Amino acid sequence: MVNAVRHINGIIEPEFSMNLSEDIHGNKVRDLITKFFYRNSHLCFHILLMVDGGDTVFFQEFTEYAEYKKAFSELQQARLNNRSISVPKKNLNKVALTENLA
């Protein structure tokens, strides 16, 4: 299972374990999207999941490329092998992410 929780999201691991996450099966993820942007002169990375039905779900934000690349590779493997991907429920709320992808 891929874990979407890092301290950068403001959630600590015990909180995540207390039913604050929802699993998405790898075969429900149609595409993985990376959004690159600068925040305070620092390059940041968002991983977004395009799921069945056309919804886009925010997965995680990274400020370190190595951590981003590792998580992206794990997501690709989870998708290919139909493993569960845990996403914090707060990330599943409808957010206007698709507007910002252009």
The first five atom37 places (N, CA, C, CB, O) and aatype in JSON, in Angstrom:
{
  "aatype": [12, 19, 2, 0, 19, 1, 8, 9, 2, 7, 9, 9, 6, 14, 6, 13, 15, 12, 2, 10, 15, 6, 3, 9, 8, 7, 2, 11, 19, 1, 3, 10, 9, 16, 11, 13, 13, 18, 1, 2, 15, 8, 10, 4, 13, 8, 9, 10, 10, 12, 19, 3, 7, 7, 3, 16, 19, 13, 13, 5, 6, 13, 16, 6, 18, 0, 6, 18, 11, 11, 0, 13, 15, 6, 10, 5, 5, 0, 1, 10, 2, 2, 1, 15, 9, 15, 19, 14, 11, 11, 2, 10, 2, 11, 19, 0, 10, 16, 6, 2, 10, 0],
  "atom_mask": [
    [1, 1, 1, 1, 1],
    [1, 1, 1, 1, 1],
    [1, 1, 1, 1, 1],
    [1, 1, 1, 1, 1],
    [1, 1, 1, 1, 1],
    [1, 1, 1, 1, 1],
    [1, 1, 1, 1, 1],
    [1, 1, 1, 1, 1],
    [1, 1, 1, 1, 1],
    [1, 1, 1, 0, 1],
    [1, 1, 1, 1, 1],
    [1, 1, 1, 1, 1],
    [1, 1, 1, 1, 1],
    [1, 1, 1, 1, 1],
    [1, 1, 1, 1, 1],
    [1, 1, 1, 1, 1],
    [1, 1, 1, 1, 1],
    [1, 1, 1, 1, 1],
    [1, 1, 1, 1, 1],
    [1, 1, 1, 1, 1],
    [1, 1, 1, 1, 1],
    [1, 1, 1, 1, 1],
    [1, 1, 1, 1, 1],
    [1, 1, 1, 1, 1],
    [1, 1, 1, 1, 1],
    [1, 1, 1, 0, 1],
    [1, 1, 1, 1, 1],
    [1, 1, 1, 1, 1],
    [1, 1, 1, 1, 1],
    [1, 1, 1, 1, 1],
    [1, 1, 1, 1, 1],
    [1, 1, 1, 1, 1],
    [1, 1, 1, 1, 1],
    [1, 1, 1, 1, 1],
    [1, 1, 1, 1, 1],
    [1, 1, 1, 1, 1],
    [1, 1, 1, 1, 1],
    [1, 1, 1, 1, 1],
    [1, 1, 1, 1, 1],
    [1, 1, 1, 1, 1],
    [1, 1, 1, 1, 1],
    [1, 1, 1, 1, 1],
    [1, 1, 1, 1, 1],
    [1, 1, 1, 1, 1],
    [1, 1, 1, 1, 1],
    [1, 1, 1, 1, 1],
    [1, 1, 1, 1, 1],
    [1, 1, 1, 1, 1],
    [1, 1, 1, 1, 1],
    [1, 1, 1, 1, 1],
    [1, 1, 1, 1, 1],
    [1, 1, 1, 1, 1],
    [1, 1, 1, 0, 1],
    [1, 1, 1, 0, 1],
    [1, 1, 1, 1, 1],
    [1, 1, 1, 1, 1],
    [1, 1, 1, 1, 1],
    [1, 1, 1, 1, 1],
    [1, 1, 1, 1, 1],
    [1, 1, 1, 1, 1],
    [1, 1, 1, 1, 1],
    [1, 1, 1, 1, 1],
    [1, 1, 1, 1, 1],
    [1, 1, 1, 1, 1],
    [1, 1, 1, 1, 1],
    [1, 1, 1, 1, 1],
    [1, 1, 1, 1, 1],
    [1, 1, 1, 1, 1],
    [1, 1, 1, 1, 1],
    [1, 1, 1, 1, 1],
    [1, 1, 1, 1, 1],
    [1, 1, 1, 1, 1],
    [1, 1, 1, 1, 1],
    [1, 1, 1, 1, 1],
    [1, 1, 1, 1, 1],
    [1, 1, 1, 1, 1],
    [1, 1, 1, 1, 1],
    [1, 1, 1, 1, 1],
    [1, 1, 1, 1, 1],
    [1, 1, 1, 1, 1],
    [1, 1, 1, 1, 1],
    [1, 1, 1, 1, 1],
    [1, 1, 1, 1, 1],
    [1, 1, 1, 1, 1],
    [1, 1, 1, 1, 1],
    [1, 1, 1, 1, 1],
    [1, 1, 1, 1, 1],
    [1, 1, 1, 1, 1],
    [1, 1, 1, 1, 1],
    [1, 1, 1, 1, 1],
    [1, 1, 1, 1, 1],
    [1, 1, 1, 1, 1],
    [1, 1, 1, 1, 1],
    [1, 1, 1, 1, 1],
    [1, 1, 1, 1, 1],
    [1, 1, 1, 1, 1],
    [1, 1, 1, 1, 1],
    [1, 1, 1, 1, 1],
    [1, 1, 1, 1, 1],
    [1, 1, 1, 1, 1],
    [1, 1, 1, 1, 1],
    [1, 1, 1, 1, 1]
  ],
  "atom_positions": [
    [[0.85, -1.17, 0.0], [0.0, 0.0, 0.0], [0.89, 1.23, 0.0], [-0.96, 0.0, 1.22], [1.82, 1.31, 0.8]],
    [[0.63, 2.17, -0.87], [1.38, 3.41, -0.95], [0.8, 4.38, 0.07], [1.33, 4.02, -2.39], [-0.42, 4.53, 0.16]],
    [[1.65, 5.03, 0.83], [1.22, 5.93, 1.89], [1.35, 7.37, 1.43], [2.04, 5.69, 3.18], [2.43, 7.81, 1.05]],
    [[0.25, 8.11, 1.47], [0.23, 9.48, 0.99], [0.57, 10.49, 2.06], [-1.1, 9.8, 0.41], [0.51, 11.69, 1.8]],
    [[0.9, 10.06, 3.24], [1.08, 11.0, 4.34], [2.55, 11.34, 4.53], [0.51, 10.42, 5.63], [3.39, 10.46, 4.71]],
    [[2.82, 12.59, 4.49], [4.12, 13.15, 4.83], [3.84, 14.33, 5.73], [4.96, 13.56, 3.54], [2.73, 14.87, 5.72]],
    [[4.82, 14.74, 6.49], [4.61, 15.86, 7.4], [4.25, 17.15, 6.67], [5.84, 16.09, 8.24], [3.62, 18.03, 7.25]],
    [[4.65, 17.28, 5.42], [4.35, 18.49, 4.67], [2.84, 18.71, 4.52], [5.0, 18.43, 3.29], [2.4, 19.84, 4.35]],
    [[2.06, 17.65, 4.57], [0.61, 17.77, 4.48], [-0.03, 18.12, 5.81], [0.01, 16.5, 3.95], [-1.24, 18.35, 5.87]],
    [[0.75, 18.15, 6.88], [0.22, 18.52, 8.17], [-0.51, 17.41, 8.9], [0.0, 0.0, 0.0], [-1.22, 17.68, 9.87]],
    [[-0.37, 16.17, 8.46], [-1.02, 15.04, 9.11], [0.08, 14.15, 9.66], [-1.96, 14.26, 8.12], [1.05, 13.84, 8.96]],
    [[-0.06, 13.75, 10.91], [0.92, 12.84, 11.47], [0.41, 11.41, 11.35], [1.23, 13.19, 12.95], [-0.81, 11.2, 11.28]],
    [[1.28, 10.46, 11.32], [0.93, 9.07, 11.03], [-0.18, 8.51, 11.92], [2.14, 8.2, 11.18], [-1.1, 7.89, 11.38]],
    [[-0.16, 8.69, 13.26], [-1.26, 8.13, 14.05], [-2.63, 8.65, 13.63], [-1.05, 8.43, 15.52], [-3.61, 7.9, 13.64]],
    [[-2.73, 9.93, 13.27], [-3.99, 10.48, 12.81], [-4.44, 9.8, 11.53], [-3.87, 11.99, 12.59], [-5.63, 9.52, 11.35]],
    [[-3.49, 9.53, 10.64], [-3.81, 8.9, 9.36], [-4.39, 7.51, 9.58], [-2.56, 8.82, 8.47], [-5.29, 7.08, 8.86]],
    [[-3.86, 6.81, 10.57], [-4.3, 5.45, 10.84], [-5.7, 5.39, 11.42], [-3.33, 4.77, 11.78], [-6.31, 4.32, 11.42]],
    [[-6.22, 6.48, 11.91], [-7.52, 6.49, 12.58], [-8.64, 6.79, 11.59], [-7.52, 7.52, 13.71], [-9.44, 7.71, 11.79]],
    [[-8.7, 6.01, 10.5], [-9.78, 6.09, 9.53], [-9.89, 7.46, 8.86], [-11.09, 5.76, 10.2], [-10.99, 7.92, 8.54]],
    [[-8.77, 8.11, 8.64], [-8.77, 9.38, 7.93], [-8.35, 9.19, 6.49], [-7.85, 10.37, 8.62], [-8.15, 10.17, 5.76]],
    [[-8.21, 7.95, 6.07], [-7.79, 7.69, 4.7], [-8.81, 6.84, 3.98], [-6.42, 7.02, 4.68], [-9.67, 6.19, 4.58]],
    [[-8.69, 6.86, 2.68], [-9.52, 6.01, 1.84], [-8.61, 5.39, 0.79], [-10.71, 6.81, 1.19], [-7.7, 6.04, 0.29]],
    [[-8.88, 4.14, 0.48], [-8.07, 3.44, -0.51], [-8.68, 3.58, -1.9], [-7.93, 1.96, -0.14], [-9.89, 3.51, -2.08]],
    [[-7.8, 3.79, -2.86], [-8.18, 3.8, -4.26], [-7.42, 2.64, -4.89], [-7.85, 5.18, -4.97], [-6.2, 2.56, -4.77]],
    [[-8.11, 1.75, -5.56], [-7.45, 0.63, -6.23], [-6.69, 1.15, -7.44], [-8.48, -0.45, -6.65], [-7.14, 2.05, -8.15]],
    [[-5.53, 0.56, -7.65], [-4.67, 0.99, -8.74], [-5.34, 1.0, -10.09], [0.0, 0.0, 0.0], [-5.03, 1.85, -10.92]],
    [[-6.27, 0.05, -10.34], [-6.93, 0.01, -11.64], [-7.95, 1.13, -11.83], [-7.6, -1.33, -11.82], [-8.46, 1.32, -12.93]],
    [[-8.24, 1.88, -10.76], [-9.16, 3.02, -10.86], [-8.42, 4.31, -11.23], [-9.91, 3.22, -9.53], [-9.05, 5.32, -11.56]],
    [[-7.1, 4.27, -11.18], [-6.28, 5.44, -11.51], [-5.98, 5.41, -13.0], [-4.95, 5.47, -10.67], [-5.28, 4.52, -13.48]],
    [[-6.51, 6.36, -13.73], [-6.33, 6.42, -15.19], [-5.02, 7.07, -15.58], [-7.49, 7.17, -15.83], [-4.42, 6.72, -16.6]],
    [[-4.55, 8.03, -14.77], [-3.33, 8.74, -15.12], [-2.72, 9.36, -13.87], [-3.6, 9.83, -16.17], [-3.43, 9.68, -12.92]],
    [[-1.41, 9.52, -13.88], [-0.69, 10.23, -12.84], [-0.21, 11.55, -13.44], [0.52, 9.38, -12.28], [0.37, 11.58, -14.52]],
    [[-0.46, 12.62, -12.73], [-0.12, 13.95, -13.23], [0.81, 14.62, -12.23], [-1.4, 14.81, -13.47], [0.59, 14.53, -11.02]],
    [[1.83, 15.28, -12.73], [2.72, 16.06, -11.88], [2.55, 17.53, -12.23], [4.2, 15.61, -12.03], [2.63, 17.92, -13.39]],
    [[2.33, 18.31, -11.21], [2.23, 19.77, -11.36], [3.48, 20.35, -10.73], [0.91, 20.35, -10.69], [3.72, 20.18, -9.53]],
    [[4.29, 21.05, -11.53], [5.5, 21.71, -11.06], [5.18, 23.18, -10.86], [6.69, 21.51, -12.05], [4.52, 23.79, -11.7]],
    [[5.65, 23.75, -9.76], [5.43, 25.17, -9.51], [6.45, 25.67, -8.5], [3.99, 25.43, -9.0], [7.13, 24.88, -7.83]],
    [[6.55, 26.98, -8.4], [7.44, 27.6, -7.43], [6.64, 28.21, -6.29], [8.32, 28.68, -8.1], [5.61, 28.84, -6.52]],
    [[7.12, 28.01, -5.07], [6.56, 28.65, -3.89], [7.74, 29.25, -3.13], [5.75, 27.63, -3.0], [8.64, 28.54, -2.68]],
    [[7.72, 30.57, -3.0], [8.82, 31.26, -2.31], [10.18, 30.87, -2.89], [8.78, 30.95, -0.8], [11.12, 30.59, -2.14]],
    [[10.28, 30.87, -4.19], [11.51, 30.57, -4.92], [11.98, 29.12, -4.78], [12.61, 31.48, -4.47], [13.13, 28.82, -5.11]],
    [[11.13, 28.24, -4.29], [11.48, 26.83, -4.18], [10.59, 26.02, -5.11], [11.33, 26.33, -2.71], [9.38, 26.2, -5.15]],
    [[11.22, 25.13, -5.87], [10.48, 24.26, -6.77], [9.71, 23.22, -5.97], [11.44, 23.57, -7.77], [10.27, 22.55, -5.1]],
    [[8.42, 23.09, -6.25], [7.55, 22.14, -5.56], [6.89, 21.23, -6.6], [6.48, 22.87, -4.71], [6.79, 21.57, -7.78]],
    [[6.45, 20.09, -6.13], [5.82, 19.09, -6.99], [4.53, 18.62, -6.35], [6.78, 17.9, -7.25], [4.51, 18.28, -5.17]],
    [[3.46, 18.61, -7.11], [2.19, 18.0, -6.68], [1.97, 16.77, -7.53], [0.99, 19.0, -6.8], [2.14, 16.81, -8.75]],
    [[1.6, 15.67, -6.89], [1.17, 14.49, -7.64], [-0.35, 14.46, -7.56], [1.81, 13.16, -7.07], [-0.93, 14.5, -6.47]],
    [[-0.98, 14.37, -8.72], [-2.42, 14.31, -8.83], [-2.8, 12.99, -9.48], [-2.97, 15.51, -9.64], [-2.1, 12.5, -10.38]],
    [[-3.89, 12.41, -9.02], [-4.38, 11.16, -9.59], [-5.63, 11.45, -10.4], [-4.68, 10.11, -8.47], [-6.6, 12.01, -9.88]],
    [[-5.62, 11.08, -11.67], [-6.82, 11.16, -12.5], [-7.5, 9.8, -12.36], [-6.5, 11.51, -14.03], [-6.96, 8.78, -12.79]],
    [[-8.69, 9.8, -11.74], [-9.38, 8.55, -11.46], [-10.58, 8.36, -12.38], [-9.83, 8.52, -10.0], [-10.97, 9.27, -13.11]],
    [[-11.15, 7.14, -12.33], [-12.35, 6.86, -13.13], [-13.39, 7.94, -12.9], [-12.93, 5.48, -12.78], [-13.56, 8.43, -11.78]],
    [[-14.08, 8.3, -13.93], [-15.1, 9.34, -13.84], [-14.54, 10.72, -14.16], [0.0, 0.0, 0.0], [-15.3, 11.69, -14.21]],
    [[-13.23, 10.83, -14.36], [-12.64, 12.11, -14.73], [-12.25, 13.01, -13.57], [0.0, 0.0, 0.0], [-11.76, 14.11, -13.79]],
    [[-12.46, 12.56, -12.32], [-12.08, 13.38, -11.17], [-10.57, 13.4, -11.02], [-12.74, 12.84, -9.88], [-9.88, 12.44, -11.36]],
    [[-10.06, 14.51, -10.5], [-8.65, 14.64, -10.19], [-8.51, 14.76, -8.68], [-8.02, 15.87, -10.92], [-9.13, 15.61, -8.06]],
    [[-7.67, 13.89, -8.11], [-7.48, 13.84, -6.66], [-6.05, 14.24, -6.34], [-7.8, 12.42, -6.1], [-5.1, 13.7, -6.91]],
    [[-5.9, 15.2, -5.44], [-4.58, 15.6, -4.97], [-4.03, 14.47, -4.11], [-4.63, 16.94, -4.17], [-4.69, 14.01, -3.18]],
    [[-2.81, 14.03, -4.43], [-2.19, 12.95, -3.67], [-1.23, 13.5, -2.62], [-1.45, 11.99, -4.61], [-1.36, 13.2, -1.43]],
    [[-0.26, 14.3, -3.06], [0.76, 14.76, -2.13], [1.59, 15.88, -2.74], [1.67, 13.6, -1.73], [1.71, 16.0, -3.95]],
    [[2.15, 16.7, -1.86], [3.06, 17.77, -2.28], [4.46, 17.43, -1.81], [2.61, 19.15, -1.72], [4.65, 16.89, -0.72]],
    [[5.44, 17.74, -2.66], [6.84, 17.48, -2.34], [7.67, 18.71, -2.6], [7.38, 16.29, -3.16], [7.37, 19.5, -3.49]],
    [[8.71, 18.88, -1.8], [9.69, 19.93, -2.05], [11.05, 19.34, -2.41], [9.81, 20.84, -0.82], [11.93, 20.05, -2.88]],
    [[11.2, 18.05, -2.2], [12.44, 17.35, -2.56], [12.19, 16.45, -3.76], [12.98, 16.52, -1.36], [11.27, 15.62, -3.74]],
    [[12.99, 16.61, -4.79], [12.8, 15.84, -6.02], [12.94, 14.34, -5.77], [13.79, 16.28, -7.08], [12.16, 13.56, -6.32]],
    [[13.91, 13.93, -4.96], [14.12, 12.5, -4.72], [12.89, 11.86, -4.07], [15.36, 12.29, -3.82], [12.51, 10.75, -4.43]],
    [[12.27, 12.55, -3.11], [11.07, 12.03, -2.48], [9.91, 11.96, -3.47], [10.67, 12.89, -1.27], [9.15, 10.99, -3.5]],
    [[9.79, 13.01, -4.29], [8.74, 13.02, -5.32], [8.92, 11.84, -6.27], [8.77, 14.35, -6.1], [7.97, 11.11, -6.55]],
    [[10.13, 11.66, -6.77], [10.41, 10.61, -7.75], [10.14, 9.22, -7.16], [11.88, 10.7, -8.23], [9.61, 8.35, -7.85]],
    [[10.5, 9.02, -5.9], [10.25, 7.73, -5.25], [8.75, 7.48, -5.14], [10.92, 7.69, -3.84], [8.28, 6.39, -5.47]],
    [[8.0, 8.46, -4.68], [6.55, 8.3, -4.53], [5.89, 8.08, -5.89], [5.93, 9.53, -3.84], [4.98, 7.27, -6.01]],
    [[6.34, 8.81, -6.91], [5.78, 8.66, -8.25], [6.01, 7.25, -8.77], [6.39, 9.69, -9.22], [5.11, 6.64, -9.36]],
    [[7.21, 6.72, -8.56], [7.53, 5.34, -8.98], [6.67, 4.33, -8.24], [9.02, 5.04, -8.75], [6.19, 3.36, -8.84]],
    [[6.48, 4.54, -6.93], [5.64, 3.64, -6.14], [4.19, 3.68, -6.65], [5.69, 4.01, -4.65], [3.53, 2.65, -6.7]],
    [[3.71, 4.86, -7.0], [2.36, 4.99, -7.54], [2.23, 4.27, -8.88], [1.99, 6.46, -7.69], [1.22, 3.61, -9.14]],
    [[3.24, 4.4, -9.73], [3.2, 3.7, -11.02], [3.12, 2.19, -10.8], [4.44, 4.05, -11.86], [2.36, 1.51, -11.49]],
    [[3.89, 1.67, -9.85], [3.87, 0.24, -9.57], [2.53, -0.19, -8.98], [5.01, -0.13, -8.61], [1.99, -1.24, -9.33]],
    [[1.98, 0.64, -8.09], [0.68, 0.32, -7.5], [-0.39, 0.3, -8.58], [0.31, 1.35, -6.39], [-1.29, -0.54, -8.56]],
    [[-0.3, 1.21, -9.5], [-1.27, 1.28, -10.6], [-1.15, 0.05, -11.5], [-1.05, 2.57, -11.43], [-2.15, -0.56, -11.86]],
    [[0.07, -0.31, -11.86], [0.29, -1.45, -12.76], [-0.09, -2.77, -12.1], [1.75, -1.5, -13.19], [-0.57, -3.69, -12.78]],
    [[0.11, -2.88, -10.79], [-0.14, -4.14, -10.08], [-1.47, -4.13, -9.32], [0.99, -4.42, -9.11], [-1.73, -5.03, -8.53]],
    [[-2.3, -3.12, -9.56], [-3.62, -2.98, -8.93], [-3.57, -3.09, -7.41], [-4.56, -4.04, -9.48], [-4.4, -3.76, -6.8]],
    [[-2.59, -2.42, -6.81], [-2.5, -2.36, -5.36], [-3.26, -1.14, -4.87], [-1.02, -2.31, -4.89], [-3.52, -0.21, -5.63]],
    [[-3.62, -1.15, -3.61], [-4.34, -0.03, -3.0], [-3.41, 1.16, -2.81], [-4.95, -0.44, -1.66], [-2.24, 1.01, -2.47]],
    [[-3.97, 2.34, -3.05], [-3.28, 3.6, -2.83], [-4.08, 4.35, -1.77], [-3.14, 4.44, -4.17], [-5.25, 4.67, -1.99]],
    [[-3.45, 4.63, -0.62], [-4.14, 5.34, 0.45], [-4.01, 6.84, 0.24], [-3.58, 4.93, 1.83], [-2.91, 7.38, 0.07]],
    [[-5.15, 7.49, 0.26], [-5.21, 8.94, 0.08], [-5.96, 9.52, 1.27], [-5.91, 9.33, -1.29], [-7.05, 9.05, 1.59]],
    [[-5.39, 10.55, 1.94], [-6.14, 11.17, 3.04], [-7.5, 11.64, 2.55], [-5.34, 12.35, 3.64], [-7.62, 12.22, 1.47]],
    [[-8.54, 11.4, 3.36], [-9.9, 11.77, 2.96], [-10.02, 13.24, 2.67], [-10.89, 11.38, 4.02], [-10.82, 13.64, 1.82]],
    [[-9.23, 14.08, 3.35], [-9.31, 15.51, 3.07], [-8.87, 15.81, 1.64], [-8.44, 16.3, 4.07], [-9.3, 16.81, 1.07]],
    [[-8.02, 14.95, 1.06], [-7.6, 15.14, -0.32], [-8.67, 14.71, -1.31], [-6.32, 14.36, -0.58], [-8.62, 15.09, -2.48]],
    [[-9.64, 13.93, -0.86], [-10.69, 13.46, -1.74], [-11.82, 14.48, -1.9], [-11.25, 12.15, -1.23], [-12.67, 14.33, -2.77]],
    [[-11.82, 15.5, -1.06], [-12.84, 16.54, -1.19], [-12.7, 17.23, -2.54], [-12.74, 17.57, -0.04], [-11.59, 17.41, -3.04]],
    [[-13.81, 17.6, -3.11], [-13.78, 18.27, -4.41], [-13.05, 19.6, -4.29], [-15.21, 18.47, -4.97], [-13.48, 20.49, -3.56]],
    [[-11.98, 19.72, -5.01], [-11.2, 20.95, -5.05], [-11.03, 21.29, -6.52], [-9.81, 20.81, -4.3], [-10.9, 20.39, -7.35]],
    [[-11.02, 22.55, -6.83], [-10.92, 22.98, -8.23], [-9.49, 22.8, -8.73], [-11.37, 24.45, -8.38], [-8.82, 23.78, -9.07]],
    [[-9.02, 21.56, -8.76], [-7.66, 21.3, -9.24], [-7.6, 21.35, -10.75], [-7.18, 19.93, -8.74], [-6.61, 21.8, -11.32]],
    [[-8.64, 20.9, -11.4], [-8.59, 20.83, -12.86], [-8.46, 22.21, -13.47], [-9.83, 20.13, -13.4], [-7.91, 22.35, -14.57]],
    [[-8.96, 23.23, -12.81], [-8.83, 24.59, -13.34], [-7.39, 25.04, -13.35], [-9.67, 25.56, -12.53], [-6.98, 25.82, -14.21]],
    [[-6.6, 24.54, -12.39], [-5.23, 24.99, -12.23], [-4.23, 24.17, -13.03], [-4.86, 24.95, -10.78], [-3.03, 24.46, -12.99]],
    [[-4.69, 23.18, -13.75], [-3.78, 22.32, -14.49], [-3.33, 22.89, -15.81], [-4.42, 21.01, -14.72], [-2.35, 22.41, -16.38]],
    [[-4.0, 23.87, -16.31], [-3.7, 24.42, -17.63], [-2.35, 25.08, -17.7], [-4.74, 25.39, -18.03], [-1.97, 25.58, -18.76]]
  ]
}
